[in-house]
Amino acid sequence: MEDRPGLEPSPVPPTETPAPSYVAAPVPAYVAPPAAPVREAHRAPRRGVGFGGVLLAALLGGLIGAAAVGLATPYIEQAYGPAVEVSVPASQVSVSTTLAMPTEPIEAVAAKVVPSVVNIAVEVRDAFGTSSAVGSGVIVRSDGYILTNNHVVENATKIVVRLGTTDLPATVVGTDPTSDLAVIKIAKTGLPAATIGESGSLQVGETVIAVGSPFGLDKTVTSGIVSALHRTNLGQTGVSSYTNLIQTDAPINPGNSGGALADLSGAVVGINTLILSPTGQLGTSQSAGIGFAIPIDFAKTIADQLIAGIKITHPFLGVSAATVTPAIAQYYGLPVSSGALVQQVSPGSPAEAAGIRVADIIVSMDGQKIATSEDVFAAIQAAKIGQQVQVEVVRGSRHLTLQVTLGSH
Protein backbone atom coordinates (compact mmCIF):
# COMPACT_ATOMS: atom_id res chain seq x y z
CA MET A 1 0.00 0.00 0.00
CA GLU A 2 1.39 3.37 -0.99
CA ASP A 3 1.20 6.59 1.04
CA ARG A 4 -1.72 7.88 -0.94
CA PRO A 5 -3.66 10.80 0.49
CA GLY A 6 -7.06 11.67 -0.82
CA LEU A 7 -9.00 8.40 -1.46
CA GLU A 8 -12.47 9.35 -2.54
CA PRO A 9 -15.19 6.93 -1.38
CA SER A 10 -18.85 7.79 -0.79
CA PRO A 11 -19.82 11.48 -0.66
CA VAL A 12 -20.24 13.37 2.59
CA PRO A 13 -22.18 16.67 2.87
CA PRO A 14 -21.38 19.40 2.12
CA THR A 15 -19.32 18.13 -0.82
CA GLU A 16 -20.14 16.37 -4.04
CA THR A 17 -18.91 13.02 -5.30
CA PRO A 18 -16.07 13.26 -7.84
CA ALA A 19 -16.20 11.22 -11.00
CA PRO A 20 -13.82 8.26 -11.04
CA SER A 21 -10.46 8.85 -12.64
CA TYR A 22 -8.92 6.53 -15.17
CA VAL A 23 -5.62 6.25 -16.88
CA ALA A 24 -6.14 6.78 -20.58
CA ALA A 25 -7.44 3.81 -22.51
CA PRO A 26 -6.18 1.82 -25.52
CA VAL A 27 -5.22 3.93 -28.52
CA PRO A 28 -6.64 3.18 -31.94
CA ALA A 29 -3.66 5.05 -33.36
CA TYR A 30 -1.31 4.65 -36.27
CA VAL A 31 1.91 2.93 -35.21
CA ALA A 32 4.91 2.17 -37.38
CA PRO A 33 5.32 -1.46 -38.59
CA PRO A 34 4.88 -4.23 -37.66
CA ALA A 35 1.17 -4.04 -38.35
CA ALA A 36 -0.14 -5.67 -35.21
CA PRO A 37 -3.31 -4.97 -33.19
CA VAL A 38 -2.75 -1.51 -31.69
CA ARG A 39 -3.18 -0.64 -28.07
CA GLU A 40 -2.55 2.63 -26.32
CA ALA A 41 0.52 2.98 -24.18
CA HIS A 42 -1.17 4.56 -21.19
CA ARG A 43 -1.42 2.40 -18.12
CA ALA A 44 -4.78 0.71 -18.63
CA PRO A 45 -6.24 -2.69 -19.44
CA ARG A 46 -4.89 -3.52 -22.88
CA ARG A 47 -7.68 -4.27 -25.27
CA GLY A 48 -7.81 -7.88 -26.42
CA VAL A 49 -5.20 -9.18 -24.00
CA GLY A 50 -7.34 -9.83 -20.94
CA PHE A 51 -5.82 -7.39 -18.50
CA GLY A 52 -9.20 -5.95 -17.44
CA GLY A 53 -9.22 -7.99 -14.26
CA VAL A 54 -5.65 -7.07 -13.37
CA LEU A 55 -5.89 -3.31 -13.38
CA LEU A 56 -8.22 -1.42 -11.04
CA ALA A 57 -9.69 1.97 -11.93
CA ALA A 58 -7.69 4.96 -10.63
CA LEU A 59 -9.82 7.10 -8.33
CA LEU A 60 -9.67 10.86 -8.69
CA GLY A 61 -8.11 11.56 -5.32
CA GLY A 62 -7.96 15.05 -3.92
CA LEU A 63 -10.51 16.54 -6.36
CA ILE A 64 -12.82 17.08 -3.43
CA GLY A 65 -10.67 16.29 -0.42
CA ALA A 66 -13.51 16.44 2.06
CA ALA A 67 -15.47 13.74 0.29
CA ALA A 68 -12.72 11.28 1.11
CA VAL A 69 -13.68 11.48 4.77
CA GLY A 70 -16.66 9.26 3.95
CA LEU A 71 -14.62 6.07 4.23
CA ALA A 72 -13.87 6.78 7.88
CA THR A 73 -17.32 8.23 8.73
CA PRO A 74 -18.33 5.39 11.09
CA TYR A 75 -15.07 5.82 13.01
CA ILE A 76 -15.47 9.59 13.16
CA GLU A 77 -19.02 9.42 14.44
CA GLN A 78 -18.02 6.81 17.01
CA ALA A 79 -15.21 9.05 18.27
CA TYR A 80 -16.82 12.48 17.96
CA GLY A 81 -20.59 11.95 17.66
CA PRO A 82 -23.02 12.51 14.75
CA ALA A 83 -22.49 15.21 12.15
CA VAL A 84 -24.17 18.62 12.31
CA GLU A 85 -25.23 20.63 9.29
CA VAL A 86 -23.13 23.77 8.83
CA SER A 87 -22.54 26.44 6.22
CA VAL A 88 -19.54 28.57 5.37
CA PRO A 89 -20.20 32.33 4.97
CA ALA A 90 -19.27 33.72 1.57
CA SER A 91 -17.19 36.34 3.33
CA GLN A 92 -14.77 33.60 4.38
CA VAL A 93 -14.07 32.57 0.80
CA SER A 94 -11.16 34.28 -0.94
CA VAL A 95 -9.65 33.82 -4.39
CA SER A 96 -6.19 34.91 -5.47
CA THR A 97 -6.12 36.57 -8.89
CA THR A 98 -2.36 36.99 -9.20
CA LEU A 99 -1.21 35.16 -12.34
CA ALA A 100 2.10 34.85 -14.12
CA MET A 101 2.16 37.07 -17.19
CA PRO A 102 2.67 35.42 -20.58
CA THR A 103 6.14 35.87 -21.99
CA GLU A 104 5.53 34.43 -25.46
CA PRO A 105 2.49 33.80 -27.67
CA ILE A 106 1.36 30.19 -27.89
CA GLU A 107 2.68 29.90 -31.44
CA ALA A 108 6.19 30.74 -30.25
CA VAL A 109 5.88 28.41 -27.25
CA ALA A 110 4.79 25.55 -29.50
CA ALA A 111 7.68 26.15 -31.88
CA LYS A 112 10.07 25.93 -28.94
CA VAL A 113 8.61 22.83 -27.26
CA VAL A 114 7.50 20.64 -30.17
CA PRO A 115 11.01 19.64 -31.37
CA SER A 116 11.78 18.25 -27.89
CA VAL A 117 8.76 15.93 -27.74
CA VAL A 118 8.89 12.57 -29.51
CA ASN A 119 6.51 9.80 -30.48
CA ILE A 120 7.23 6.43 -28.84
CA ALA A 121 5.93 3.20 -30.42
CA VAL A 122 6.31 -0.07 -28.55
CA GLU A 123 5.67 -3.76 -29.08
CA VAL A 124 4.57 -5.96 -26.22
CA ARG A 125 4.58 -9.74 -26.43
CA ASP A 126 2.78 -11.87 -23.86
CA ALA A 127 0.76 -15.05 -23.60
CA PHE A 128 -1.94 -13.52 -25.78
CA GLY A 129 0.40 -12.61 -28.64
CA THR A 130 2.04 -9.41 -29.88
CA SER A 131 0.41 -6.01 -29.77
CA SER A 132 1.51 -2.43 -30.34
CA ALA A 133 1.16 0.74 -28.32
CA VAL A 134 1.95 4.43 -28.66
CA GLY A 135 2.97 7.16 -26.25
CA SER A 136 5.14 10.26 -25.98
CA GLY A 137 8.44 11.32 -24.47
CA VAL A 138 10.46 14.45 -23.68
CA ILE A 139 14.11 14.80 -24.70
CA VAL A 140 15.93 15.79 -21.51
CA ARG A 141 19.51 15.53 -22.80
CA SER A 142 20.94 16.23 -26.23
CA ASP A 143 22.82 12.92 -26.20
CA GLY A 144 19.67 10.85 -26.55
CA TYR A 145 18.05 10.55 -23.12
CA ILE A 146 14.25 10.74 -23.17
CA LEU A 147 11.90 10.99 -20.17
CA THR A 148 8.53 9.26 -20.40
CA ASN A 149 6.02 7.32 -18.28
CA ASN A 150 6.85 3.86 -17.05
CA HIS A 151 3.50 2.60 -18.34
CA VAL A 152 4.45 3.68 -21.88
CA VAL A 153 7.41 1.26 -22.05
CA GLU A 154 6.41 -1.29 -19.45
CA ASN A 155 6.93 -4.89 -20.65
CA ALA A 156 7.98 -3.65 -24.09
CA THR A 157 10.02 -6.02 -26.27
CA LYS A 158 10.71 -3.32 -28.85
CA ILE A 159 10.76 0.50 -28.56
CA VAL A 160 10.95 2.87 -31.53
CA VAL A 161 11.31 6.65 -31.22
CA ARG A 162 10.14 8.77 -34.13
CA LEU A 163 12.15 11.94 -34.83
CA GLY A 164 10.38 13.71 -37.66
CA THR A 165 10.37 11.10 -40.43
CA THR A 166 13.13 9.00 -38.87
CA ASP A 167 12.47 5.98 -36.64
CA LEU A 168 15.24 5.01 -34.23
CA PRO A 169 15.40 2.03 -31.85
CA ALA A 170 15.52 2.85 -28.15
CA THR A 171 16.60 1.01 -25.03
CA VAL A 172 15.34 1.37 -21.47
CA VAL A 173 17.84 3.13 -19.20
CA GLY A 174 15.78 2.76 -16.04
CA THR A 175 12.25 2.73 -14.68
CA ASP A 176 10.50 3.69 -11.45
CA PRO A 177 7.07 2.04 -11.39
CA THR A 178 6.12 3.76 -8.13
CA SER A 179 6.27 7.23 -9.68
CA ASP A 180 5.33 5.92 -13.16
CA LEU A 181 8.45 7.44 -14.72
CA ALA A 182 11.08 5.96 -17.03
CA VAL A 183 14.08 7.04 -19.08
CA ILE A 184 14.90 5.57 -22.50
CA LYS A 185 17.81 6.32 -24.84
CA ILE A 186 18.44 6.48 -28.56
CA ALA A 187 21.86 6.39 -30.20
CA LYS A 188 21.89 9.96 -31.48
CA THR A 189 23.48 13.21 -30.35
CA GLY A 190 22.76 16.86 -31.04
CA LEU A 191 19.10 16.48 -30.10
CA PRO A 192 16.95 19.50 -29.11
CA ALA A 193 16.74 18.96 -25.36
CA ALA A 194 13.75 20.56 -23.66
CA THR A 195 14.10 23.57 -21.40
CA ILE A 196 13.21 22.36 -17.91
CA GLY A 197 11.07 24.73 -15.88
CA GLU A 198 10.00 24.89 -12.24
CA SER A 199 6.66 23.35 -11.45
CA GLY A 200 6.82 24.77 -7.94
CA SER A 201 6.18 28.27 -9.30
CA LEU A 202 3.00 27.36 -11.19
CA GLN A 203 -0.22 29.18 -10.35
CA VAL A 204 -3.82 28.15 -10.85
CA GLY A 205 -5.17 29.87 -13.96
CA GLU A 206 -1.79 30.04 -15.67
CA THR A 207 -1.82 29.17 -19.37
CA VAL A 208 -0.07 25.94 -20.37
CA ILE A 209 0.26 23.80 -23.48
CA ALA A 210 0.34 20.02 -23.83
CA VAL A 211 2.49 18.40 -26.54
CA GLY A 212 2.42 14.73 -27.46
CA SER A 213 1.01 12.03 -29.71
CA PRO A 214 -2.71 11.66 -28.95
CA PHE A 215 -4.05 8.67 -30.88
CA GLY A 216 -0.63 8.46 -32.54
CA LEU A 217 -0.80 11.97 -34.05
CA ASP A 218 2.69 13.11 -33.10
CA LYS A 219 3.64 16.73 -32.53
CA THR A 220 0.07 17.62 -31.50
CA VAL A 221 -0.28 20.84 -29.48
CA THR A 222 -3.24 21.72 -27.25
CA SER A 223 -3.63 24.62 -24.84
CA GLY A 224 -5.46 25.35 -21.61
CA ILE A 225 -4.80 26.48 -18.08
CA VAL A 226 -3.57 25.04 -14.82
CA SER A 227 -6.92 24.03 -13.33
CA ALA A 228 -5.57 23.01 -9.93
CA LEU A 229 -2.39 22.03 -8.13
CA HIS A 230 -1.46 19.32 -5.63
CA ARG A 231 -4.08 16.87 -6.83
CA THR A 232 -3.71 13.43 -5.36
CA ASN A 233 -4.79 10.38 -7.33
CA LEU A 234 -4.95 7.04 -5.59
CA GLY A 235 -4.28 4.75 -8.51
CA GLN A 236 -4.34 1.02 -7.99
CA THR A 237 -2.55 0.75 -11.32
CA GLY A 238 0.09 -1.82 -10.56
CA VAL A 239 2.32 -0.30 -7.91
CA SER A 240 2.08 3.33 -9.06
CA SER A 241 0.75 6.04 -6.80
CA TYR A 242 0.05 9.48 -8.20
CA THR A 243 0.38 12.41 -5.83
CA ASN A 244 0.82 16.17 -5.97
CA LEU A 245 -0.30 16.24 -9.62
CA ILE A 246 -0.89 19.27 -11.83
CA GLN A 247 -4.47 19.37 -13.14
CA THR A 248 -5.06 21.00 -16.53
CA ASP A 249 -7.89 21.44 -19.00
CA ALA A 250 -5.48 21.41 -21.95
CA PRO A 251 -6.90 18.46 -23.96
CA ILE A 252 -4.96 15.28 -23.18
CA ASN A 253 -5.93 12.03 -24.87
CA PRO A 254 -4.67 8.45 -25.16
CA GLY A 255 -1.13 8.66 -26.57
CA ASN A 256 -0.25 11.87 -24.71
CA SER A 257 1.32 9.89 -21.85
CA GLY A 258 4.94 10.90 -21.31
CA GLY A 259 4.56 14.11 -23.28
CA ALA A 260 5.23 17.66 -22.14
CA LEU A 261 3.15 20.18 -20.25
CA ALA A 262 4.84 23.55 -20.81
CA ASP A 263 4.37 27.09 -19.56
CA LEU A 264 4.36 30.24 -21.67
CA SER A 265 8.11 30.60 -21.49
CA GLY A 266 8.41 27.31 -23.36
CA ALA A 267 9.74 25.43 -20.32
CA VAL A 268 8.47 21.96 -19.47
CA VAL A 269 6.68 22.02 -16.12
CA GLY A 270 5.09 18.56 -16.14
CA ILE A 271 4.93 15.11 -17.72
CA ASN A 272 1.39 14.33 -18.92
CA THR A 273 0.25 11.08 -17.33
CA LEU A 274 -3.47 10.68 -16.54
CA ILE A 275 -6.87 11.72 -17.85
CA LEU A 276 -10.35 11.65 -16.37
CA SER A 277 -12.75 9.45 -18.31
CA PRO A 278 -16.12 11.00 -19.21
CA THR A 279 -17.76 7.56 -19.27
CA GLY A 280 -16.03 5.83 -16.39
CA GLN A 281 -15.35 2.88 -18.67
CA LEU A 282 -11.88 1.60 -19.38
CA GLY A 283 -11.29 1.16 -23.09
CA THR A 284 -13.28 4.22 -24.16
CA SER A 285 -11.47 6.97 -22.29
CA GLN A 286 -10.90 10.27 -24.01
CA SER A 287 -10.33 13.86 -22.98
CA ALA A 288 -12.98 15.37 -20.72
CA GLY A 289 -11.00 18.55 -20.10
CA ILE A 290 -9.44 17.12 -16.95
CA GLY A 291 -5.91 15.82 -17.30
CA PHE A 292 -3.01 15.39 -14.91
CA ALA A 293 0.75 15.81 -15.15
CA ILE A 294 3.59 14.79 -12.86
CA PRO A 295 5.40 17.98 -11.71
CA ILE A 296 8.73 18.35 -13.48
CA ASP A 297 10.57 19.23 -10.25
CA PHE A 298 9.90 15.69 -9.05
CA ALA A 299 10.12 14.00 -12.48
CA LYS A 300 13.54 15.51 -13.26
CA THR A 301 14.93 14.32 -9.93
CA ILE A 302 13.82 10.76 -10.71
CA ALA A 303 15.17 11.02 -14.27
CA ASP A 304 18.59 12.18 -13.07
CA GLN A 305 18.83 9.23 -10.69
CA LEU A 306 17.76 6.76 -13.37
CA ILE A 307 20.35 8.13 -15.80
CA ALA A 308 23.01 7.86 -13.08
CA GLY A 309 22.06 4.23 -12.49
CA ILE A 310 20.78 4.86 -8.97
CA LYS A 311 18.12 2.47 -7.70
CA ILE A 312 15.00 4.46 -6.87
CA THR A 313 13.50 3.95 -3.43
CA HIS A 314 10.81 5.95 -1.67
CA PRO A 315 10.16 6.52 2.04
CA PHE A 316 7.04 4.69 3.20
CA LEU A 317 4.66 5.37 6.08
CA GLY A 318 1.71 3.19 5.10
CA VAL A 319 -1.41 5.34 5.40
CA SER A 320 -4.08 6.80 3.17
CA ALA A 321 -5.43 10.10 4.44
CA ALA A 322 -7.93 12.83 3.62
CA THR A 323 -7.71 16.55 4.30
CA VAL A 324 -9.69 17.95 7.24
CA THR A 325 -11.18 21.33 6.33
CA PRO A 326 -12.88 23.78 8.72
CA ALA A 327 -16.25 22.85 7.18
CA ILE A 328 -15.65 19.14 7.67
CA ALA A 329 -14.36 19.71 11.19
CA GLN A 330 -17.49 21.68 12.09
CA TYR A 331 -19.78 19.20 10.35
CA TYR A 332 -18.40 16.27 12.36
CA GLY A 333 -17.57 18.22 15.49
CA LEU A 334 -13.87 17.40 15.22
CA PRO A 335 -11.52 18.88 17.82
CA VAL A 336 -9.22 20.38 15.16
CA SER A 337 -10.04 22.37 12.03
CA SER A 338 -7.16 21.08 9.90
CA GLY A 339 -5.01 18.02 9.54
CA ALA A 340 -4.97 14.69 7.73
CA LEU A 341 -7.62 12.16 8.66
CA VAL A 342 -6.26 8.60 8.46
CA GLN A 343 -8.57 6.45 6.31
CA GLN A 344 -6.49 3.31 5.94
CA VAL A 345 -3.43 1.82 7.62
CA SER A 346 -1.54 -0.78 5.60
CA PRO A 347 -1.05 -4.09 7.42
CA GLY A 348 2.56 -4.58 8.45
CA SER A 349 3.43 -0.95 7.65
CA PRO A 350 5.55 1.41 9.78
CA ALA A 351 2.34 3.29 10.62
CA GLU A 352 0.70 0.16 12.01
CA ALA A 353 3.81 -0.73 13.99
CA ALA A 354 3.82 2.74 15.56
CA GLY A 355 0.16 2.47 16.60
CA ILE A 356 -1.46 4.85 14.11
CA ARG A 357 -5.15 3.98 13.70
CA VAL A 358 -7.98 4.70 11.26
CA ALA A 359 -9.76 7.99 12.19
CA ASP A 360 -6.62 9.42 13.83
CA ILE A 361 -6.01 12.99 12.68
CA ILE A 362 -2.35 13.70 11.92
CA VAL A 363 -1.61 17.30 12.93
CA SER A 364 2.19 17.41 12.89
CA MET A 365 5.25 15.45 11.78
CA ASP A 366 8.61 16.19 13.38
CA GLY A 367 7.23 19.48 14.63
CA GLN A 368 5.99 20.61 11.22
CA LYS A 369 2.28 21.40 11.06
CA ILE A 370 0.18 19.06 8.94
CA ALA A 371 -2.82 20.90 7.52
CA THR A 372 -3.65 18.67 4.54
CA SER A 373 -3.17 15.11 3.32
CA GLU A 374 -0.65 16.48 0.81
CA ASP A 375 1.42 17.76 3.74
CA VAL A 376 1.79 14.17 4.93
CA PHE A 377 3.08 13.06 1.55
CA ALA A 378 5.45 16.03 1.33
CA ALA A 379 6.83 15.30 4.79
CA ILE A 380 7.42 11.66 3.94
CA GLN A 381 9.08 12.48 0.62
CA ALA A 382 11.37 14.97 2.37
CA ALA A 383 12.43 12.35 4.90
CA LYS A 384 14.79 9.41 4.50
CA ILE A 385 14.23 5.67 4.58
CA GLY A 386 14.88 4.42 8.12
CA GLN A 387 14.42 7.87 9.62
CA GLN A 388 12.49 8.13 12.89
CA VAL A 389 9.64 10.63 12.64
CA GLN A 390 7.56 12.00 15.52
CA VAL A 391 3.93 11.92 14.38
CA GLU A 392 1.39 13.83 16.49
CA VAL A 393 -2.18 12.59 16.13
CA VAL A 394 -5.50 13.61 17.64
CA ARG A 395 -7.55 10.61 18.75
CA GLY A 396 -10.86 11.64 20.26
CA SER A 397 -9.99 14.10 23.03
CA ARG A 398 -6.36 12.99 23.29
CA HIS A 399 -3.20 14.27 21.60
CA LEU A 400 -0.68 11.46 21.11
CA THR A 401 2.89 11.58 19.82
CA LEU A 402 3.93 8.37 18.11
CA GLN A 403 7.41 7.50 16.88
CA VAL A 404 7.45 6.01 13.37
CA THR A 405 10.47 4.51 11.64
CA LEU A 406 9.89 5.03 7.90
CA GLY A 407 10.21 2.02 5.64
CA SER A 408 10.83 1.86 1.91
CA HIS A 409 9.03 0.78 -1.23
Rosetta blueprint (number, residue, H / E / L):
1 M L
2 E L
3 D L
4 R L
5 P L
6 G L
7 L L
8 E L
9 P L
10 S L
11 P L
12 V L
13 P L
14 P L
15 T L
16 E L
17 T L
18 P L
19 A L
20 P L
21 S L
22 Y E
23 V L
24 A L
25 A L
26 P L
27 V L
28 P L
29 A L
30 Y L
31 V L
32 A L
33 P L
34 P L
35 A L
36 A L
37 P L
38 V E
39 R L
40 E L
41 A L
42 H L
43 R L
44 A L
45 P L
46 R L
47 R L
48 G L
49 V L
50 G L
51 F L
52 G L
53 G L
54 V L
55 L L
56 L L
57 A L
58 A L
59 L E
60 L L
61 G L
62 G L
63 L L
64 I L
65 G H
66 A H
67 A H
68 A H
69 V H
70 G H
71 L H
72 A H
73 T H
74 P H
75 Y H
76 I H
77 E H
78 Q H
79 A H
80 Y H
81 G L
82 P L
83 A L
84 V L
85 E L
86 V L
87 S L
88 V L
89 P L
90 A H
91 S H
92 Q H
93 V L
94 S L
95 V L
96 S L
97 T L
98 T L
99 L L
100 A L
101 M L
102 P L
103 T L
104 E L
105 P L
106 I H
107 E H
108 A H
109 V H
110 A H
111 A H
112 K H
113 V H
114 V H
115 P H
116 S H
117 V E
118 V E
119 N E
120 I E
121 A E
122 V E
123 E E
124 V E
125 R E
126 D E
127 A L
128 F L
129 G E
130 T E
131 S E
132 S E
133 A E
134 V E
135 G E
136 S E
137 G E
138 V E
139 I E
140 V L
141 R L
142 S L
143 D L
144 G L
145 Y E
146 I E
147 L E
148 T E
149 N L
150 N H
151 H H
152 V H
153 V H
154 E L
155 N L
156 A E
157 T E
158 K E
159 I E
160 V E
161 V E
162 R E
163 L E
164 G L
165 T L
166 T E
167 D E
168 L E
169 P E
170 A E
171 T E
172 V E
173 V E
174 G E
175 T E
176 D E
177 P L
178 T L
179 S L
180 D L
181 L E
182 A E
183 V E
184 I E
185 K E
186 I E
187 A L
188 K L
189 T L
190 G L
191 L L
192 P L
193 A L
194 A L
195 T L
196 I E
197 G L
198 E L
199 S H
200 G H
201 S H
202 L L
203 Q L
204 V L
205 G L
206 E L
207 T E
208 V E
209 I E
210 A E
211 V E
212 G E
213 S L
214 P H
215 F H
216 G H
217 L L
218 D L
219 K L
220 T E
221 V E
222 T E
223 S E
224 G E
225 I E
226 V E
227 S E
228 A E
229 L E
230 H E
231 R E
232 T E
233 N E
234 L E
235 G E
236 Q E
237 T E
238 G L
239 V L
240 S E
241 S E
242 Y E
243 T E
244 N E
245 L E
246 I E
247 Q E
248 T E
249 D L
250 A L
251 P L
252 I L
253 N L
254 P L
255 G L
256 N L
257 S L
258 G L
259 G L
260 A E
261 L E
262 A E
263 D L
264 L L
265 S L
266 G L
267 A L
268 V E
269 V E
270 G E
271 I E
272 N E
273 T E
274 L E
275 I E
276 L L
277 S L
278 P L
279 T L
280 G L
281 Q L
282 L L
283 G L
284 T L
285 S L
286 Q L
287 S L
288 A L
289 G L
290 I L
291 G E
292 F E
293 A E
294 I E
295 P E
296 I H
297 D H
298 F H
299 A H
300 K H
301 T H
302 I H
303 A H
304 D H
305 Q H
306 L H
307 I H
308 A L
309 G L
310 I L
311 K L
312 I L
313 T L
314 H L
315 P E
316 F E
317 L L
318 G L
319 V E
320 S E
321 A E
322 A E
323 T E
324 V E
325 T L
326 P H
327 A H
328 I H
329 A H
330 Q H
331 Y H
332 Y H
333 G L
334 L L
335 P L
336 V L
337 S L
338 S L
339 G E
340 A E
341 L E
342 V E
343 Q E
344 Q E
345 V E
346 S L
347 P L
348 G L
349 S L
350 P H
351 A H
352 E H
353 A H
354 A H
355 G L
356 I L
357 R L
358 V L
359 A L
360 D L
361 I E
362 I E
363 V E
364 S E
365 M E
366 D L
367 G L
368 Q E
369 K E
370 I L
371 A L
372 T L
373 S H
374 E H
375 D H
376 V H
377 F H
378 A H
379 A H
380 I H
381 Q H
382 A H
383 A L
384 K L
385 I L
386 G L
387 Q L
388 Q E
389 V E
390 Q E
391 V E
392 E E
393 V E
394 V E
395 R E
396 G L
397 S L
398 R E
399 H E
400 L E
401 T E
402 L E
403 Q E
404 V E
405 T E
406 L L
407 G E
408 S E
409 H L
